Amino acid sequence: MLPLRSLSLPNASPPDVFPFTLPVVQTWVTPLEFTTPVTFFVGENGSGKSTLLEALACAADMTTAGREQASRDASLDSVRRLGDAMRLSWSKRTRRGFFLRAEDFIGYVRENEASRAEMEAEIRRVDEDYRGRSEYAKSLAKLPFAGQLHDMQKRYGEGLDKRSHGQQFLDFFQNRFVPGGLYLLDEPEAPLSPMRQLGMLALLKEMVAKDAQFIIATHAPILMAFPGATILSFDHPPVRPVAYDDLEHVNITRDFLNNPERFLQYL
């Protein structure tokens, strides 16, 4: 059973300010029904797909990747009024899951490594402060910091910053996805090579089998190919479902790969 069933905008007269001025909002008529475990928001830059995903994160008061509630994330201030206007229908309200924008991930890695450095510094401080005391007393004083370091080591090994950006992303997802969670992901393909995008598909399949739900804004034809996913196009409002083979992203990519010279001659 999917946690989130539908999203509606009951306000028939939205204010004349962003993001209510977006065509995708102004042409809103019927609720968006989420009927498959994976839903993709697809459209050109500026079509409103990321904005709608951000507002949905506010409406659901999702936890961001940095463990802050969307309701308190200052970077979401401009879309929070749209989130407040949304009405969500749940099969089962879940607090599992998170909201992630690709551009926020670097900040998360830095925060994670700063926490690691702080724990290591605290352990060194205990060694200094407890000089001359028993090893048992030292171990008790170190216990809270050592426990946090152990948990970080278990999750991320030597640290996310010791891997490439694409490896960091997949490691993060593998360690933060849990069964029954709701995940809102904005352009997760950004740091991923084509091979790692295939790895992402395998991870989505694994988590869908464990009752997780994903709503993903993306430009990546590889991700959009997830079997049985619903693809919602934002290009010609109102939002409507589109078949994979009818997507402009897919057709342009396919045409370019089949005959790159035909496109490059106009550069």
TORROTOR-134239 format. One line per 3 residues: number of its first residue (from 1); their letters; for each residue x negated, z, y negated of N, C-alpha, C. Coordinates in nm, 2 decimals. Example, Ala and Ser with C-alpha at 12.3 -4.5 7.8 and 13.67 -1.06 7.14 Angstrom:
residues 2
1) as) -1.32:0.78:0.57:-1.23:0.78:0.45:-1.32:0.78:0.33; -1.28:0.71:0.22:-1.37:0.71:0.11:-1.29:0.79:0.00;
This chain:
residues 267
1) mlp) -0.08:0.00:0.12:0.00:0.00:0.00:-0.09:0.00:-0.12; -0.06:-0.09:-0.22:-0.14:-0.10:-0.34:-0.10:0.01:-0.43; -0.20:0.08:-0.49:-0.17:0.18:-0.59:-0.09:0.13:-0.71;
4) lrs) -0.14:0.02:-0.77:-0.07:-0.03:-0.89:0.02:-0.15:-0.86; 0.15:-0.13:-0.89:0.24:-0.24:-0.85:0.27:-0.34:-0.96; 0.28:-0.29:-1.09:0.31:-0.39:-1.20:0.27:-0.33:-1.33;
7) lsl) 0.27:-0.43:-1.43:0.23:-0.40:-1.57:0.33:-0.47:-1.65; 0.39:-0.40:-1.75:0.49:-0.46:-1.84:0.46:-0.42:-1.98; 0.51:-0.50:-2.07:0.50:-0.48:-2.22:0.64:-0.48:-2.27;
10) pna) 0.71:-0.37:-2.27:0.85:-0.37:-2.31:0.88:-0.39:-2.46; 0.78:-0.37:-2.55:0.80:-0.38:-2.69:0.82:-0.53:-2.73; 0.94:-0.57:-2.77:0.97:-0.71:-2.80:0.91:-0.75:-2.94;
13) spp) 0.88:-0.66:-3.02:0.83:-0.69:-3.16:0.69:-0.63:-3.18; 0.59:-0.68:-3.12:0.46:-0.61:-3.14:0.41:-0.63:-3.28; 0.33:-0.53:-3.33:0.27:-0.54:-3.47:0.18:-0.65:-3.49;
16) dvf) 0.17:-0.69:-3.61:0.09:-0.81:-3.65:-0.06:-0.78:-3.67; -0.11:-0.71:-3.57:-0.26:-0.68:-3.57:-0.32:-0.70:-3.43; -0.45:-0.72:-3.43:-0.52:-0.74:-3.30:-0.51:-0.61:-3.22;
19) pft) -0.48:-0.62:-3.09:-0.48:-0.74:-3.00:-0.34:-0.79:-2.98; -0.24:-0.74:-3.06:-0.10:-0.79:-3.04:-0.09:-0.93:-3.09; -0.18:-0.98:-3.17:-0.18:-1.12:-3.22:-0.23:-1.22:-3.11;
22) lpv) -0.28:-1.18:-3.00:-0.33:-1.27:-2.90:-0.21:-1.34:-2.84; -0.22:-1.47:-2.82:-0.11:-1.55:-2.76:-0.06:-1.49:-2.62; -0.15:-1.44:-2.55:-0.12:-1.38:-2.42:-0.02:-1.26:-2.43;
25) vqt) -0.03:-1.19:-2.54:0.05:-1.08:-2.57:0.18:-1.12:-2.63; 0.17:-1.22:-2.73:0.29:-1.26:-2.80:0.39:-1.34:-2.71; 0.34:-1.40:-2.61:0.43:-1.48:-2.52:0.47:-1.40:-2.39;
28) wvt) 0.44:-1.27:-2.39:0.47:-1.18:-2.28:0.62:-1.17:-2.26; 0.66:-1.20:-2.14:0.81:-1.20:-2.11:0.84:-1.11:-1.99; 0.78:-1.14:-1.87:0.81:-1.06:-1.75:0.69:-0.98:-1.71;
31) ple) 0.72:-0.88:-1.63:0.60:-0.79:-1.59:0.51:-0.87:-1.50; 0.38:-0.83:-1.50:0.28:-0.88:-1.41:0.30:-0.80:-1.28; 0.32:-0.87:-1.17:0.34:-0.80:-1.04:0.21:-0.81:-0.97;
34) ftt) 0.16:-0.70:-0.92:0.03:-0.70:-0.84:0.07:-0.69:-0.69; 0.06:-0.80:-0.62:0.11:-0.81:-0.48:0.00:-0.83:-0.38; -0.12:-0.85:-0.43:-0.23:-0.87:-0.33:-0.34:-0.77:-0.37;
37) pvt) -0.43:-0.73:-0.28:-0.53:-0.63:-0.31:-0.63:-0.67:-0.41; -0.65:-0.80:-0.43:-0.74:-0.86:-0.53:-0.67:-0.95:-0.62; -0.68:-0.92:-0.75:-0.62:-1.01:-0.85:-0.73:-1.05:-0.95;
40) ffv) -0.73:-1.17:-0.98:-0.83:-1.22:-1.08:-0.76:-1.26:-1.21; -0.82:-1.22:-1.32:-0.78:-1.27:-1.45:-0.88:-1.38:-1.49; -0.83:-1.50:-1.51:-0.92:-1.61:-1.54:-0.88:-1.69:-1.66;
43) gen) -0.97:-1.73:-1.74:-0.94:-1.80:-1.86:-1.07:-1.83:-1.95; -1.05:-1.91:-2.05:-1.17:-1.94:-2.14:-1.20:-1.81:-2.22; -1.32:-1.81:-2.28:-1.36:-1.71:-2.37:-1.25:-1.70:-2.48;
46) gsg) -1.21:-1.58:-2.51:-1.11:-1.56:-2.62:-0.97:-1.57:-2.57; -0.95:-1.59:-2.44:-0.81:-1.61:-2.39:-0.74:-1.48:-2.38; -0.81:-1.37:-2.38:-0.75:-1.23:-2.38:-0.76:-1.16:-2.25;
49) kst) -0.82:-1.22:-2.15:-0.83:-1.16:-2.02:-0.90:-1.02:-2.02; -1.02:-1.02:-2.09:-1.09:-0.89:-2.09:-1.02:-0.79:-2.18; -0.96:-0.84:-2.29:-0.88:-0.74:-2.37:-0.77:-0.68:-2.29;
52) lle) -0.70:-0.76:-2.21:-0.59:-0.71:-2.14:-0.64:-0.61:-2.03; -0.75:-0.64:-1.97:-0.81:-0.55:-1.87:-0.85:-0.42:-1.94; -0.91:-0.42:-2.06:-0.95:-0.30:-2.13:-0.83:-0.22:-2.16;
55) ala) -0.72:-0.28:-2.21:-0.60:-0.21:-2.24:-0.54:-0.15:-2.12; -0.54:-0.22:-2.01:-0.49:-0.16:-1.88:-0.57:-0.04:-1.84; -0.71:-0.04:-1.86:-0.79:0.07:-1.83:-0.74:0.19:-1.92;
58) caa) -0.71:0.17:-2.04:-0.66:0.28:-2.13:-0.52:0.33:-2.08; -0.43:0.23:-2.05:-0.30:0.27:-2.00:-0.30:0.36:-1.88; -0.40:0.33:-1.79:-0.41:0.40:-1.66:-0.50:0.52:-1.68;
61) dmt) -0.56:0.53:-1.80:-0.66:0.64:-1.83:-0.77:0.64:-1.72; -0.83:0.52:-1.70:-0.93:0.51:-1.59:-1.06:0.58:-1.64; -1.14:0.62:-1.54:-1.27:0.67:-1.56:-1.36:0.55:-1.58;
64) tag) -1.45:0.55:-1.68:-1.54:0.44:-1.70:-1.66:0.46:-1.61; -1.74:0.36:-1.60:-1.86:0.37:-1.51:-1.95:0.48:-1.55; -1.95:0.52:-1.68:-2.03:0.63:-1.73:-1.96:0.76:-1.71;
67) req) -1.85:0.77:-1.64:-1.78:0.89:-1.61:-1.70:0.95:-1.73; -1.68:0.87:-1.83:-1.60:0.91:-1.94:-1.46:0.85:-1.93; -1.36:0.92:-1.97:-1.22:0.87:-1.96:-1.20:0.76:-2.06;
70) asr) -1.13:0.66:-2.02:-1.11:0.54:-2.12:-1.04:0.59:-2.24; -0.95:0.70:-2.23:-0.88:0.75:-2.35:-0.97:0.81:-2.45; -1.10:0.84:-2.41:-1.19:0.90:-2.51:-1.31:0.80:-2.54;
73) das) -1.31:0.68:-2.49:-1.42:0.59:-2.51:-1.40:0.52:-2.64; -1.49:0.54:-2.73:-1.47:0.49:-2.87:-1.48:0.34:-2.87; -1.55:0.27:-2.77:-1.56:0.13:-2.77:-1.42:0.06:-2.74;
76) lds) -1.33:0.14:-2.69:-1.19:0.09:-2.66:-1.09:0.12:-2.76; -1.13:0.17:-2.88:-1.04:0.20:-2.98:-0.95:0.09:-3.02; -1.00:-0.03:-3.03:-0.93:-0.15:-3.08:-0.82:-0.19:-2.99;
79) vrr) -0.83:-0.16:-2.86:-0.73:-0.20:-2.76:-0.63:-0.09:-2.72; -0.66:0.03:-2.77:-0.59:0.15:-2.72:-0.44:0.14:-2.75; -0.40:0.08:-2.87:-0.26:0.07:-2.91:-0.19:-0.02:-2.81;
82) lgd) -0.26:-0.12:-2.76:-0.19:-0.21:-2.66:-0.18:-0.14:-2.53; -0.27:-0.06:-2.49:-0.26:0.02:-2.37:-0.15:0.12:-2.38; -0.13:0.18:-2.50:-0.02:0.27:-2.52:0.12:0.21:-2.51;
85) amr) 0.12:0.08:-2.54:0.25:0.00:-2.53:0.28:-0.04:-2.39; 0.18:-0.04:-2.30:0.20:-0.09:-2.17:0.28:0.02:-2.08; 0.35:-0.03:-1.99:0.42:0.05:-1.89:0.37:0.01:-1.75;
88) lsw) 0.32:0.10:-1.67:0.27:0.08:-1.54:0.36:0.13:-1.43; 0.38:0.06:-1.33:0.46:0.10:-1.21:0.36:0.12:-1.10; 0.37:0.24:-1.04:0.27:0.28:-0.93:0.35:0.30:-0.80;
91) skr) 0.28:0.26:-0.69:0.33:0.29:-0.56:0.28:0.43:-0.53; 0.16:0.46:-0.57:0.10:0.59:-0.55:-0.01:0.61:-0.66; 0.01:0.70:-0.75:-0.08:0.72:-0.86:-0.22:0.76:-0.80;
94) trr) -0.32:0.70:-0.84:-0.45:0.74:-0.79:-0.55:0.77:-0.90; -0.64:0.86:-0.88:-0.74:0.89:-0.97:-0.88:0.84:-0.92; -0.87:0.78:-0.80:-0.99:0.72:-0.75:-1.02:0.58:-0.82;
97) gff) -1.14:0.55:-0.83:-1.18:0.42:-0.89:-1.24:0.44:-1.03; -1.26:0.32:-1.10:-1.32:0.32:-1.23:-1.30:0.19:-1.30; -1.33:0.19:-1.43:-1.33:0.06:-1.51:-1.48:0.03:-1.54;
100) lra) -1.52:-0.09:-1.52:-1.65:-0.13:-1.55:-1.66:-0.26:-1.63; -1.73:-0.26:-1.74:-1.77:-0.39:-1.81:-1.91:-0.41:-1.78; -1.95:-0.54:-1.76:-2.09:-0.57:-1.72:-2.19:-0.51:-1.82;
103) edf) -2.15:-0.52:-1.95:-2.24:-0.48:-2.06:-2.26:-0.33:-2.06; -2.17:-0.26:-2.00:-2.19:-0.11:-2.00:-2.29:-0.06:-1.90; -2.32:-0.15:-1.80:-2.39:-0.10:-1.69:-2.54:-0.05:-1.72;
106) igy) -2.60:-0.12:-1.81:-2.74:-0.08:-1.85:-2.74:0.06:-1.91; -2.64:0.09:-1.99:-2.63:0.23:-2.04:-2.61:0.33:-1.93; -2.53:0.29:-1.83:-2.51:0.38:-1.71:-2.65:0.41:-1.64;
109) vre) -2.73:0.30:-1.62:-2.85:0.32:-1.55:-2.95:0.41:-1.63; -2.95:0.39:-1.76:-3.04:0.47:-1.85:-2.99:0.62:-1.84; -2.86:0.64:-1.85:-2.81:0.77:-1.84:-2.85:0.84:-1.70;
112) nea) -2.84:0.76:-1.60:-2.87:0.81:-1.46:-3.01:0.85:-1.45; -3.10:0.77:-1.50:-3.24:0.80:-1.50:-3.28:0.91:-1.59; -3.21:0.92:-1.70:-3.24:1.04:-1.79:-3.20:1.17:-1.72;
115) sra) -3.09:1.17:-1.65:-3.05:1.29:-1.57:-3.15:1.32:-1.46; -3.21:1.22:-1.40:-3.31:1.24:-1.29:-3.43:1.30:-1.36; -3.48:1.25:-1.47:-3.60:1.30:-1.54:-3.57:1.45:-1.58;
118) eme) -3.45:1.48:-1.63:-3.42:1.61:-1.67:-3.42:1.71:-1.55; -3.37:1.67:-1.43:-3.38:1.76:-1.32:-3.52:1.78:-1.27; -3.60:1.68:-1.28:-3.74:1.69:-1.24:-3.81:1.79:-1.33;
121) aei) -3.78:1.78:-1.46:-3.84:1.86:-1.56:-3.80:2.01:-1.54; -3.68:2.03:-1.50:-3.63:2.17:-1.48:-3.70:2.23:-1.36; -3.73:2.15:-1.26:-3.80:2.20:-1.14:-3.94:2.24:-1.18;
124) rrv) -4.00:2.15:-1.26:-4.14:2.19:-1.30:-4.14:2.32:-1.39; -4.03:2.33:-1.47:-4.02:2.45:-1.55:-4.01:2.58:-1.46; -3.93:2.57:-1.35:-3.92:2.68:-1.26:-4.05:2.72:-1.20;
127) ded) -4.13:2.62:-1.16:-4.26:2.65:-1.11:-4.35:2.72:-1.21; -4.33:2.69:-1.34:-4.41:2.75:-1.44:-4.36:2.89:-1.47; -4.23:2.91:-1.48:-4.17:3.04:-1.52:-4.18:3.14:-1.40;
130) yrg) -4.18:3.09:-1.28:-4.18:3.18:-1.16:-4.32:3.19:-1.10; -4.42:3.16:-1.18:-4.56:3.17:-1.13:-4.58:3.32:-1.09; -4.64:3.33:-0.97:-4.67:3.47:-0.92:-4.55:3.53:-0.84;
133) rse) -4.43:3.47:-0.84:-4.32:3.53:-0.77:-4.31:3.46:-0.63; -4.22:3.51:-0.55:-4.22:3.46:-0.41:-4.16:3.32:-0.41; -4.20:3.24:-0.30:-4.14:3.11:-0.28:-3.99:3.11:-0.26;
136) yak) -3.94:3.22:-0.21:-3.80:3.23:-0.19:-3.73:3.24:-0.33; -3.78:3.32:-0.42:-3.72:3.32:-0.55:-3.73:3.19:-0.62; -3.84:3.12:-0.61:-3.86:2.99:-0.67:-3.75:2.89:-0.61;
139) sla) -3.74:2.89:-0.48:-3.64:2.80:-0.42:-3.50:2.82:-0.46; -3.46:2.95:-0.48:-3.33:2.98:-0.53:-3.31:2.93:-0.67; -3.41:2.94:-0.75:-3.40:2.90:-0.89:-3.40:2.75:-0.90;
142) klp) -3.47:2.68:-0.81:-3.47:2.53:-0.81:-3.34:2.47:-0.74; -3.27:2.55:-0.67:-3.16:2.50:-0.58:-3.06:2.41:-0.66; -3.01:2.45:-0.77:-2.91:2.36:-0.84:-2.97:2.22:-0.88;
145) fag) -3.10:2.22:-0.93:-3.16:2.10:-0.97:-3.20:2.01:-0.85; -3.25:2.08:-0.74:-3.29:2.01:-0.62:-3.17:1.94:-0.55; -3.05:2.01:-0.56:-2.93:1.96:-0.50:-2.89:1.83:-0.57;
148) qlh) -2.89:1.83:-0.70:-2.85:1.71:-0.78:-2.95:1.60:-0.75; -3.08:1.63:-0.75:-3.18:1.52:-0.72:-3.16:1.47:-0.58; -3.13:1.55:-0.48:-3.10:1.50:-0.35:-2.98:1.41:-0.34;
151) dmq) -2.88:1.45:-0.42:-2.76:1.36:-0.42:-2.79:1.22:-0.48; -2.87:1.22:-0.59:-2.91:1.10:-0.65:-3.00:1.02:-0.56; -3.09:1.08:-0.49:-3.18:1.01:-0.40:-3.10:0.95:-0.28;
154) kry) -3.00:1.03:-0.24:-2.91:0.98:-0.13:-2.84:0.85:-0.17; -2.79:0.85:-0.30:-2.71:0.74:-0.35:-2.80:0.62:-0.38; -2.91:0.64:-0.45:-2.98:0.53:-0.51:-3.13:0.52:-0.48;
157) geg) -3.17:0.60:-0.38:-3.31:0.60:-0.34:-3.40:0.64:-0.45; -3.50:0.55:-0.48:-3.60:0.59:-0.59:-3.54:0.58:-0.73; -3.42:0.51:-0.74:-3.36:0.50:-0.87:-3.31:0.36:-0.89;
160) ldk) -3.20:0.35:-0.96:-3.15:0.22:-0.99:-3.24:0.13:-1.08; -3.32:0.20:-1.16:-3.41:0.13:-1.25:-3.53:0.07:-1.18; -3.55:0.10:-1.05:-3.66:0.04:-0.97:-3.62:-0.09:-0.90;
163) rsh) -3.49:-0.13:-0.93:-3.44:-0.26:-0.86:-3.41:-0.36:-0.97; -3.39:-0.49:-0.93:-3.35:-0.59:-1.02:-3.21:-0.55:-1.07; -3.16:-0.62:-1.18:-3.03:-0.59:-1.24:-2.92:-0.62:-1.13;
166) gqq) -2.94:-0.74:-1.06:-2.84:-0.77:-0.96:-2.83:-0.67:-0.85; -2.95:-0.63:-0.80:-2.96:-0.52:-0.70:-2.89:-0.39:-0.74; -2.92:-0.36:-0.87:-2.86:-0.24:-0.92:-2.71:-0.24:-0.92;
169) fld) -2.65:-0.36:-0.96:-2.51:-0.37:-0.96:-2.45:-0.35:-0.82; -2.51:-0.42:-0.72:-2.45:-0.41:-0.58:-2.47:-0.27:-0.53; -2.59:-0.20:-0.56:-2.61:-0.07:-0.51:-2.51:0.03:-0.58;
172) ffq) -2.48:0.01:-0.70:-2.38:0.09:-0.77:-2.25:0.07:-0.71; -2.20:-0.05:-0.68:-2.07:-0.07:-0.62:-2.07:-0.01:-0.48; -2.17:-0.03:-0.40:-2.17:0.02:-0.27:-2.16:0.17:-0.26;
175) nrf) -2.21:0.24:-0.36:-2.21:0.38:-0.36:-2.10:0.44:-0.44; -2.03:0.37:-0.52:-1.92:0.42:-0.60:-1.78:0.37:-0.55; -1.77:0.27:-0.47:-1.64:0.23:-0.42:-1.60:0.32:-0.31;
178) vpg) -1.47:0.37:-0.32:-1.42:0.46:-0.22:-1.28:0.41:-0.17; -1.24:0.44:-0.05:-1.11:0.40:0.00:-1.00:0.44:-0.09; -0.90:0.35:-0.10:-0.78:0.38:-0.18:-0.80:0.38:-0.33;
181) gly) -0.91:0.34:-0.38:-0.94:0.34:-0.52:-0.88:0.21:-0.59; -0.87:0.23:-0.72:-0.83:0.12:-0.81:-0.95:0.08:-0.90; -0.99:-0.04:-0.90:-1.11:-0.08:-0.97:-1.08:-0.20:-1.06;
184) lld) -1.11:-0.18:-1.19:-1.09:-0.28:-1.30:-1.23:-0.32:-1.34; -1.27:-0.45:-1.31:-1.40:-0.50:-1.33:-1.40:-0.62:-1.42; -1.48:-0.61:-1.53:-1.49:-0.71:-1.62:-1.62:-0.79:-1.61;
187) epe) -1.61:-0.91:-1.56:-1.72:-1.01:-1.53:-1.83:-0.94:-1.45; -1.80:-0.89:-1.34:-1.91:-0.83:-1.25:-2.01:-0.93:-1.20; -1.98:-1.06:-1.21:-2.08:-1.16:-1.17:-2.19:-1.17:-1.26;
190) apl) -2.19:-1.12:-1.38:-2.29:-1.15:-1.48:-2.43:-1.13:-1.44; -2.47:-1.03:-1.37:-2.61:-1.02:-1.32:-2.64:-1.07:-1.18; -2.53:-1.12:-1.12:-2.54:-1.16:-0.97:-2.58:-1.30:-0.95;
193) spm) -2.68:-1.32:-0.86:-2.71:-1.46:-0.82:-2.60:-1.51:-0.73; -2.59:-1.64:-0.70:-2.49:-1.69:-0.61:-2.49:-1.62:-0.47; -2.61:-1.59:-0.42:-2.62:-1.52:-0.29:-2.56:-1.38:-0.30;
196) rql) -2.59:-1.31:-0.42:-2.54:-1.17:-0.43:-2.39:-1.17:-0.47; -2.34:-1.28:-0.52:-2.19:-1.29:-0.54:-2.13:-1.30:-0.40; -2.19:-1.37:-0.31:-2.13:-1.37:-0.17:-2.14:-1.23:-0.11;
199) gml) -2.24:-1.15:-0.14:-2.25:-1.01:-0.10:-2.14:-0.93:-0.16; -2.11:-0.96:-0.29:-1.99:-0.89:-0.35:-1.86:-0.92:-0.28; -1.84:-1.05:-0.24:-1.72:-1.09:-0.17:-1.71:-1.00:-0.04;
202) all) -1.82:-0.99:0.03:-1.82:-0.91:0.16:-1.79:-0.77:0.13; -1.84:-0.71:0.02:-1.80:-0.58:-0.02:-1.66:-0.56:-0.06; -1.60:-0.66:-0.13:-1.46:-0.66:-0.16:-1.38:-0.66:-0.03;
205) kem) -1.42:-0.74:0.06:-1.34:-0.75:0.19:-1.34:-0.61:0.26; -1.46:-0.55:0.26:-1.48:-0.42:0.33:-1.39:-0.32:0.27; -1.38:-0.31:0.13:-1.30:-0.21:0.07:-1.15:-0.24:0.07;
208) vak) -1.11:-0.37:0.07:-0.97:-0.40:0.08:-0.92:-0.35:0.22; -1.00:-0.36:0.32:-0.96:-0.31:0.45:-0.94:-0.16:0.45; -0.99:-0.09:0.34:-0.98:0.05:0.33:-0.88:0.09:0.21;
211) daq) -0.79:-0.01:0.19:-0.68:0.02:0.09:-0.72:0.03:-0.05; -0.83:-0.03:-0.09:-0.87:-0.04:-0.23:-0.81:-0.16:-0.30; -0.79:-0.15:-0.43:-0.73:-0.25:-0.51:-0.82:-0.29:-0.62;
214) fii) -0.83:-0.42:-0.65:-0.93:-0.47:-0.75:-0.85:-0.57:-0.84; -0.88:-0.55:-0.97:-0.83:-0.64:-1.08:-0.95:-0.68:-1.15; -0.99:-0.81:-1.15:-1.12:-0.85:-1.19:-1.10:-0.97:-1.29;
217) ath) -1.16:-0.95:-1.41:-1.17:-1.06:-1.51:-1.30:-1.14:-1.48; -1.30:-1.27:-1.46:-1.42:-1.34:-1.41:-1.42:-1.48:-1.45; -1.54:-1.54:-1.46:-1.56:-1.69:-1.47:-1.61:-1.75:-1.35;
220) api) -1.64:-1.67:-1.24:-1.71:-1.71:-1.13:-1.63:-1.78:-1.02; -1.64:-1.91:-0.99:-1.57:-1.97:-0.88:-1.59:-1.91:-0.75; -1.72:-1.86:-0.72:-1.75:-1.80:-0.59:-1.66:-1.67:-0.57;
223) lma) -1.65:-1.59:-0.67:-1.56:-1.47:-0.66:-1.42:-1.50:-0.65; -1.37:-1.60:-0.73:-1.23:-1.64:-0.73:-1.19:-1.69:-0.59; -1.28:-1.73:-0.50:-1.25:-1.78:-0.37:-1.21:-1.68:-0.27;
226) fpg) -1.21:-1.55:-0.31:-1.17:-1.44:-0.22:-1.04:-1.48:-0.15; -1.04:-1.48:-0.01:-0.92:-1.52:0.06:-0.80:-1.43:0.03; -0.69:-1.50:-0.01:-0.56:-1.43:-0.03:-0.55:-1.37:-0.17;
229) ati) -0.65:-1.39:-0.25:-0.64:-1.32:-0.39:-0.54:-1.39:-0.47; -0.48:-1.32:-0.57:-0.39:-1.38:-0.67:-0.48:-1.41:-0.79; -0.47:-1.54:-0.84:-0.54:-1.58:-0.96:-0.44:-1.60:-1.07;
232) lsf) -0.46:-1.53:-1.18:-0.37:-1.54:-1.29:-0.45:-1.61:-1.41; -0.40:-1.72:-1.45:-0.46:-1.79:-1.56:-0.41:-1.75:-1.70; -0.50:-1.73:-1.79:-0.47:-1.69:-1.93:-0.48:-1.81:-2.02;
235) dhp) -0.51:-1.93:-1.97:-0.55:-2.04:-2.06:-0.43:-2.10:-2.13; -0.31:-2.10:-2.07:-0.19:-2.15:-2.13:-0.08:-2.05:-2.12; -0.07:-1.96:-2.22:0.02:-1.85:-2.21:0.17:-1.90:-2.20;
238) pvr) 0.25:-1.82:-2.13:0.23:-1.69:-2.07:0.14:-1.70:-1.95; 0.09:-1.58:-1.91:0.00:-1.57:-1.79:0.08:-1.62:-1.67; 0.01:-1.69:-1.59:0.08:-1.75:-1.47:-0.01:-1.76:-1.35;
241) pva) 0.04:-1.75:-1.23:-0.05:-1.77:-1.11:-0.09:-1.92:-1.10; -0.22:-1.94:-1.06:-0.27:-2.07:-1.04:-0.34:-2.08:-0.90; -0.33:-2.19:-0.84:-0.41:-2.21:-0.71:-0.56:-2.23:-0.74;
244) ydd) -0.64:-2.19:-0.65:-0.78:-2.20:-0.67:-0.83:-2.34:-0.70; -0.78:-2.44:-0.63:-0.82:-2.58:-0.65:-0.77:-2.64:-0.78; -0.68:-2.57:-0.85:-0.63:-2.62:-0.97:-0.70:-2.56:-1.09;
247) leh) -0.79:-2.47:-1.07:-0.86:-2.40:-1.18:-0.96:-2.49:-1.24; -0.96:-2.49:-1.38:-1.06:-2.57:-1.45:-1.20:-2.53:-1.42; -1.22:-2.40:-1.41:-1.36:-2.34:-1.38:-1.41:-2.41:-1.25;
250) vni) -1.32:-2.41:-1.15:-1.36:-2.46:-1.02:-1.39:-2.61:-1.02; -1.30:-2.69:-1.09:-1.31:-2.83:-1.09:-1.43:-2.88:-1.17; -1.46:-2.81:-1.29:-1.58:-2.85:-1.36:-1.70:-2.82:-1.29;
253) trd) -1.71:-2.70:-1.22:-1.83:-2.66:-1.15:-1.85:-2.76:-1.03; -1.74:-2.79:-0.96:-1.75:-2.89:-0.85:-1.80:-3.03:-0.90; -1.74:-3.07:-1.01:-1.78:-3.21:-1.06:-1.92:-3.21:-1.10;
256) fln) -1.96:-3.10:-1.17:-2.10:-3.10:-1.22:-2.20:-3.10:-1.10; -2.17:-3.02:-1.00:-2.26:-3.01:-0.88:-2.27:-3.15:-0.81; -2.16:-3.21:-0.80:-2.15:-3.34:-0.73:-2.22:-3.45:-0.81;
259) npe) -2.22:-3.44:-0.95:-2.28:-3.55:-1.03:-2.33:-3.49:-1.16; -2.44:-3.41:-1.16:-2.49:-3.35:-1.29:-2.52:-3.45:-1.39; -2.57:-3.57:-1.35:-2.62:-3.67:-1.45:-2.50:-3.72:-1.54;
262) rfl) -2.38:-3.72:-1.48:-2.27:-3.76:-1.56:-2.24:-3.67:-1.68; -2.27:-3.54:-1.66:-2.25:-3.44:-1.77:-2.38:-3.44:-1.86; -2.50:-3.44:-1.80:-2.62:-3.43:-1.88:-2.65:-3.54:-1.97;
265) qyl) -2.60:-3.66:-1.94:-2.63:-3.77:-2.03:-2.57:-3.76:-2.17; -2.48:-3.67:-2.19:-2.42:-3.65:-2.32:-2.49:-3.54:-2.40; -2.59:-3.47:-2.34:-2.66:-3.36:-2.41:-2.75:-3.42:-2.52;
